[in-house]
C-alpha cells in the first residue's frame, strides 16, 4: 500500500490534540474535528525550520579541552598521591 504524502498544513486545534486534520481537503471551511467540537479552526502552516548546527569540529575540541582541564583539576585536589 503506497504511503500518503504528509499534510503540508493542519489547524492548530488538531495539532494540539494530535489528531488527523482534514483541513487540506476543505481549505475554505473548518475541518471536521473543529466542526464537531465547535471550535475555531485556524490554519497552522507547515513544518518548522531546523535550527542551524554549530561547527562540530570546534565544539568537539572545546569539549576535549574541558575534559582535560577537569581531569587535571580532580587529580590535583584529591589530597592523595598524584600518579601521572
Secondary structure, 3 states (H helix, E strand, C coil): CCCCCCCCEEEHHHHHHCCCCCCCCCCCCCCHHHHHHCCCCCEEECCCCCCCCCCHHHHHHHHHHHHHHHHHHHHHCCCCCCCC
